[in-house]
C-alpha cells in the first residue's frame, strides 16, 4: 500500500493511539495531515472521532513523524464518511443500489 495525497488514511502510532487524517503532503519520514482525529470512546460506550490536539487551530496542518507509526491502512468507508462529516460538516450519502 502506498500513501496518496488527498486521501484519508488510518495510522496506528507506537503509543497505541489510532489516528485518522487526510494526507496533504508526503516528505518522508514526515507526512503532513489535515484535520487529524483520534479514535476514542464516546459517551455512549462506543468509539468516536475526537480531535487529536486540542490547543491548535483545528484547520491547521500537522506533521506526523512516520518513525512513530507502526501500521498504516486505508480507512474503512464508514469511518471515512464519519470523518468527512466531522471535519467538513458535509454528510456523505449512503451508497445504494438501484435496481430497474
MDTraj code that builds the backbone (N, CA, C; nanometers):
import mdtraj as md
import numpy as np

residues = "UNK UNK UNK UNK UNK UNK UNK UNK UNK UNK UNK UNK UNK UNK UNK UNK UNK UNK UNK UNK UNK UNK UNK UNK UNK UNK UNK UNK UNK UNK UNK UNK UNK UNK UNK UNK UNK UNK UNK UNK UNK UNK UNK UNK UNK UNK UNK UNK UNK UNK UNK UNK UNK UNK UNK UNK UNK UNK UNK UNK UNK UNK UNK UNK UNK UNK UNK UNK UNK UNK UNK UNK UNK UNK UNK UNK UNK UNK UNK UNK UNK UNK UNK UNK UNK UNK UNK UNK UNK UNK UNK UNK UNK UNK UNK UNK UNK UNK UNK UNK".split()
xyz = np.array([
    [0.0841, -0.1178, 0.0000],
    [0.0000, 0.0000, 0.0000],
    [0.0882, 0.1235, 0.0000],
    [0.0457, 0.2225, -0.0701],
    [0.1206, 0.3469, -0.0815],
    [0.0354, 0.4642, -0.0339],
    [0.0973, 0.5554, 0.0393],
    [0.0268, 0.6771, 0.0805],
    [-0.0021, 0.7615, -0.0422],
    [-0.1203, 0.8237, -0.0443],
    [-0.1619, 0.9052, -0.1570],
    [-0.2106, 1.0395, -0.1040],
    [-0.1637, 1.1470, -0.1661],
    [-0.2058, 1.2818, -0.1282],
    [-0.3554, 1.2978, -0.1556],
    [-0.4240, 1.3695, -0.0668],
    [-0.5675, 1.3977, -0.0733],
    [-0.6544, 1.2759, -0.0423],
    [-0.5971, 1.1713, 0.0142],
    [-0.6736, 1.0547, 0.0579],
    [-0.6699, 1.0471, 0.2109],
    [-0.7668, 0.9791, 0.2688],
    [-0.7780, 0.9652, 0.4134],
    [-0.7213, 0.8295, 0.4538],
    [-0.6294, 0.8311, 0.5516],
    [-0.5647, 0.7095, 0.5982],
    [-0.5762, 0.6977, 0.7497],
    [-0.5611, 0.5748, 0.7976],
    [-0.5578, 0.5461, 0.9400],
    [-0.4158, 0.5072, 0.9779],
    [-0.3655, 0.5661, 1.0867],
    [-0.2296, 0.5415, 1.1349],
    [-0.2372, 0.4860, 1.2765],
    [-0.1674, 0.3779, 1.3024],
    [-0.1548, 0.3231, 1.4378],
    [-0.0182, 0.3660, 1.4889],
    [-0.0179, 0.4473, 1.5947],
    [0.1066, 0.5016, 1.6482],
    [0.1716, 0.4044, 1.7451],
    [0.3001, 0.4229, 1.7696],
    [0.3717, 0.3360, 1.8641],
    [0.3131, 0.3469, 2.0046],
    [0.2436, 0.4558, 2.0348],
    [0.1789, 0.4742, 2.1649],
    [0.0520, 0.3900, 2.1779],
    [0.0053, 0.3322, 2.0651],
    [-0.1187, 0.2553, 2.0651],
    [-0.2376, 0.3354, 2.0154],
    [-0.2211, 0.4667, 2.0049],
    [-0.3296, 0.5533, 1.9586],
    [-0.3550, 0.5316, 1.8101],
    [-0.4827, 0.5391, 1.7706],
    [-0.5189, 0.5283, 1.6306],
    [-0.5592, 0.6669, 1.5819],
    [-0.5021, 0.7077, 1.4693],
    [-0.5186, 0.8424, 1.4170],
    [-0.5731, 0.8332, 1.2752],
    [-0.6704, 0.9189, 1.2419],
    [-0.7249, 0.9265, 1.1068],
    [-0.7010, 1.0676, 1.0565],
    [-0.6523, 1.0802, 0.9332],
    [-0.6283, 1.2127, 0.8784],
    [-0.6148, 1.2104, 0.7277],
    [-0.6366, 1.3267, 0.6684],
    [-0.6214, 1.3422, 0.5242],
    [-0.4760, 1.3795, 0.4951],
    [-0.4105, 1.3028, 0.4082],
    [-0.2714, 1.3274, 0.3726],
    [-0.2660, 1.4469, 0.2781],
    [-0.1870, 1.5490, 0.3160],
    [-0.1744, 1.6706, 0.2367],
    [-0.0436, 1.6709, 0.1580],
    [0.0618, 1.6198, 0.2209],
    [0.1933, 1.6202, 0.1573],
    [0.2764, 1.5072, 0.2177],
    [0.3615, 1.4481, 0.1363],
    [0.4474, 1.3394, 0.1824],
    [0.5921, 1.3814, 0.1633],
    [0.6635, 1.3946, 0.2754],
    [0.8070, 1.4277, 0.2761],
    [0.8734, 1.3335, 0.3755],
    [0.8762, 1.2039, 0.3412],
    [0.9238, 1.1029, 0.4352],
    [1.0556, 1.1417, 0.4985],
    [1.0703, 1.1258, 0.6291],
    [0.9849, 1.0479, 0.7183],
    [0.8672, 1.1243, 0.7763],
    [0.8311, 1.2395, 0.7198],
    [0.7198, 1.3191, 0.7726],
    [0.6058, 1.3202, 0.6720],
    [0.4842, 1.3093, 0.7247],
    [0.3629, 1.3204, 0.6440],
    [0.2822, 1.4365, 0.7004],
    [0.2418, 1.5305, 0.6155],
    [0.1556, 1.6407, 0.6583],
    [0.0110, 1.5945, 0.6508],
    [-0.0611, 1.6134, 0.7622],
    [-0.2013, 1.5735, 0.7713],
    [-0.2891, 1.6949, 0.7946],
    [-0.4083, 1.6887, 0.7409],
    [-0.5098, 1.7905, 0.7662],
    [-0.6187, 1.7264, 0.8509],
    [-0.6680, 1.7992, 0.9484],
    [-0.7790, 1.7553, 1.0336],
    [-0.7563, 1.6188, 1.0981],
    [-0.6428, 1.5984, 1.1672],
    [-0.6225, 1.4685, 1.2313],
    [-0.7181, 1.4492, 1.3490],
    [-0.7745, 1.3297, 1.3571],
    [-0.8618, 1.2942, 1.4693],
    [-0.8158, 1.1599, 1.5246],
    [-0.8417, 1.1401, 1.6522],
    [-0.8090, 1.0143, 1.7178],
    [-0.9362, 0.9348, 1.7387],
    [-0.9206, 0.8041, 1.7494],
    [-1.0322, 0.7165, 1.7772],
    [-1.0357, 0.6971, 1.9287],
    [-1.1502, 0.7233, 1.9885],
    [-1.1620, 0.7102, 2.1335],
    [-1.3059, 0.6840, 2.1738],
    [-1.3265, 0.6462, 2.2998],
    [-1.4630, 0.6176, 2.3462],
    [-1.5473, 0.7447, 2.3522],
    [-1.6735, 0.7308, 2.3118],
    [-1.7640, 0.8451, 2.3264],
    [-1.8524, 0.8210, 2.4486],
    [-1.9436, 0.9075, 2.4750],
    [-2.0269, 0.8980, 2.5953],
    [-2.1196, 0.7785, 2.6005],
    [-2.1461, 0.7156, 2.4846],
    [-2.2383, 0.6030, 2.4801],
    [-2.1662, 0.4680, 2.4897],
    [-2.0364, 0.4682, 2.5132],
    [-1.9627, 0.3438, 2.5273],
    [-1.9105, 0.2852, 2.3970],
    [-1.9359, 0.3518, 2.2856],
    [-1.8804, 0.3059, 2.1581],
    [-1.7663, 0.3986, 2.1178],
    [-1.7068, 0.3721, 2.0029],
    [-1.5934, 0.4525, 1.9578],
    [-1.6413, 0.5724, 1.8780],
    [-1.5638, 0.6822, 1.8871],
    [-1.5956, 0.8025, 1.8129],
    [-1.4691, 0.8735, 1.7704],
    [-1.4847, 0.9800, 1.6950],
    [-1.3726, 1.0618, 1.6486],
    [-1.3586, 1.1823, 1.7399],
    [-1.2384, 1.2019, 1.7931],
    [-1.2119, 1.3167, 1.8796],
    [-1.0894, 1.3895, 1.8266],
    [-1.0796, 1.5205, 1.8454],
    [-0.9615, 1.5925, 1.7972],
    [-0.8334, 1.5322, 1.8550],
    [-0.7318, 1.5204, 1.7717],
    [-0.6037, 1.4664, 1.8189],
    [-0.5286, 1.5672, 1.9037],
    [-0.5503, 1.6953, 1.8760],
    [-0.4854, 1.8031, 1.9508],
    [-0.5922, 1.9075, 1.9812],
    [-0.5945, 1.9544, 2.1061],
    [-0.6990, 2.0477, 2.1478],
    [-0.6551, 2.1936, 2.1462],
    [-0.5261, 2.2210, 2.1427],
    [-0.4791, 2.3587, 2.1584],
    [-0.4272, 2.4205, 2.0295],
    [-0.4574, 2.3598, 1.9149],
    [-0.4137, 2.4150, 1.7868],
    [-0.5348, 2.4588, 1.7057],
    [-0.5103, 2.5405, 1.6068],
    [-0.6159, 2.5787, 1.5144],
    [-0.6647, 2.4511, 1.4466],
    [-0.7927, 2.4185, 1.4560],
    [-0.8419, 2.2924, 1.4007],
    [-0.8218, 2.2792, 1.2502],
    [-0.8025, 2.3876, 1.1796],
    [-0.7832, 2.3832, 1.0339],
    [-0.6353, 2.3776, 0.9942],
    [-0.5452, 2.3772, 1.0929],
    [-0.4029, 2.3752, 1.0598],
    [-0.3580, 2.2358, 1.0173],
    [-0.2500, 2.2318, 0.9423],
    [-0.1901, 2.1046, 0.9026],
    [-0.0870, 2.0657, 1.0075],
    [-0.0766, 1.9356, 1.0332],
    [0.0186, 1.8883, 1.1331],
    [0.1160, 1.7911, 1.0681],
    [0.2320, 1.7810, 1.1296],
    [0.3364, 1.6925, 1.0792],
    [0.3374, 1.5642, 1.1614],
    [0.3281, 1.4518, 1.0951],
    [0.3333, 1.3222, 1.1602],
    [0.4650, 1.2556, 1.1227],
    [0.5464, 1.2269, 1.2246],
    [0.6724, 1.1574, 1.2027],
    [0.6419, 1.0092, 1.1850],
    [0.6646, 0.9551, 1.0669],
    [0.6286, 0.8165, 1.0393],
    [0.7165, 0.7175, 1.1149],
    [0.8220, 0.7636, 1.1775],
    [0.9041, 0.6739, 1.2597],
    [0.8300, 0.6368, 1.3881],
    [0.7214, 0.7082, 1.4196],
    [0.6381, 0.6785, 1.5356],
    [0.5105, 0.6045, 1.4968],
    [0.5075, 0.5492, 1.3763],
    [0.3897, 0.4798, 1.3255],
    [0.4233, 0.3321, 1.3081],
    [0.3361, 0.2442, 1.3589],
    [0.3592, 0.1005, 1.3430],
    [0.2780, 0.0413, 1.2279],
    [0.1597, 0.0986, 1.2006],
    [0.0734, 0.0494, 1.0936],
    [0.0102, 0.1657, 1.0192],
    [-0.0059, 0.1488, 0.8888],
    [-0.0790, 0.2450, 0.8060],
    [-0.1757, 0.1644, 0.7204],
    [-0.3014, 0.2098, 0.7128],
    [-0.4009, 0.1380, 0.6333],
    [-0.4993, 0.2363, 0.5726],
    [-0.5651, 0.1903, 0.4669],
    [-0.6738, 0.2686, 0.4107],
    [-0.7875, 0.2691, 0.5125],
    [-0.8510, 0.3818, 0.5284],
    [-0.9583, 0.3957, 0.6271],
    [-1.0863, 0.3309, 0.5757],
    [-1.1548, 0.2579, 0.6634],
    [-1.2824, 0.1954, 0.6326],
    [-1.3801, 0.3005, 0.5800],
    [-1.4626, 0.2638, 0.4826],
    [-1.5550, 0.3590, 0.4198],
    [-1.6513, 0.4219, 0.5199],
    [-1.7016, 0.3450, 0.6154],
    [-1.7947, 0.4002, 0.7149],
    [-1.7247, 0.5033, 0.8026],
    [-1.6015, 0.4736, 0.8431],
    [-1.5238, 0.5679, 0.9251],
    [-1.4867, 0.6899, 0.8418],
    [-1.4518, 0.6681, 0.7165],
    [-1.4176, 0.7789, 0.6270],
    [-1.5362, 0.8746, 0.6129],
    [-1.6571, 0.8207, 0.5992],
    [-1.7772, 0.9050, 0.5889],
    [-1.7970, 0.9872, 0.7159],
    [-1.7795, 0.9237, 0.8327],
    [-1.7926, 0.9958, 0.9599],
    [-1.6826, 1.1009, 0.9744],
    [-1.5621, 1.0701, 0.9280],
    [-1.4509, 1.1657, 0.9319],
    [-1.4847, 1.2889, 0.8477],
    [-1.5324, 1.2667, 0.7261],
    [-1.5679, 1.3785, 0.6372],
    [-1.6786, 1.4621, 0.7004],
    [-1.7784, 1.3961, 0.7577],
    [-1.8873, 1.4683, 0.8236],
    [-1.8363, 1.5491, 0.9427],
    [-1.7471, 1.4900, 1.0228],
    [-1.6957, 1.5570, 1.1420],
    [-1.6042, 1.6743, 1.1079],
    [-1.5287, 1.6640, 0.9990],
    [-1.4302, 1.7684, 0.9682],
    [-1.4809, 1.8741, 0.8711],
    [-1.5863, 1.8433, 0.7956],
    [-1.6364, 1.9411, 0.6985],
    [-1.7808, 1.9820, 0.7232],
    [-1.8540, 1.8991, 0.7982],
    [-1.9963, 1.9245, 0.8177],
    [-2.0822, 1.8675, 0.7067],
    [-2.0205, 1.8088, 0.6043],
    [-2.0945, 1.7510, 0.4924],
    [-2.1290, 1.6057, 0.5226],
    [-2.2541, 1.5690, 0.5050],
    [-2.2964, 1.4312, 0.5278],
    [-2.2828, 1.3543, 0.3970],
    [-2.2064, 1.2463, 0.4013],
    [-2.1881, 1.1624, 0.2835],
    [-2.3081, 1.0694, 0.2721],
    [-2.3790, 1.0723, 0.1580],
    [-2.4970, 0.9859, 0.1455],
    [-2.4573, 0.8387, 0.1396],
    [-2.5469, 0.7527, 0.1903],
    [-2.5238, 0.6084, 0.1832],
    [-2.5253, 0.5651, 0.0382],
    [-2.4390, 0.4662, 0.0073],
    [-2.4385, 0.4113, -0.1282],
    [-2.5508, 0.3095, -0.1369],
    [-2.6360, 0.3268, -0.2349],
    [-2.7478, 0.2355, -0.2534],
    [-2.7470, 0.1847, -0.3961],
    [-2.7903, 0.0619, -0.4109],
    [-2.8002, 0.0022, -0.5428],
    [-2.9415, 0.0252, -0.5957],
    [-2.9487, 0.0732, -0.7172],
    [-3.0783, 0.0962, -0.7796],
    [-3.1032, -0.0194, -0.8771],
    [-3.2127, -0.0884, -0.8530],
    [-3.2500, -0.1981, -0.9429],
    [-3.3617, -0.1515, -1.0336],
    [-3.3522, -0.1873, -1.1608],
    [-3.4548, -0.1387, -1.2530],
    [-3.5326, -0.2460, -1.3180],
])
top = md.Topology()
chain = top.add_chain()
for i, resn in enumerate(residues, 1):
    res = top.add_residue(resn, chain, resSeq=i)
    for name in ("N", "CA", "C"):
        top.add_atom(name, md.element.get_by_symbol(name[0]), res)
traj = md.Trajectory(xyz[None], top)
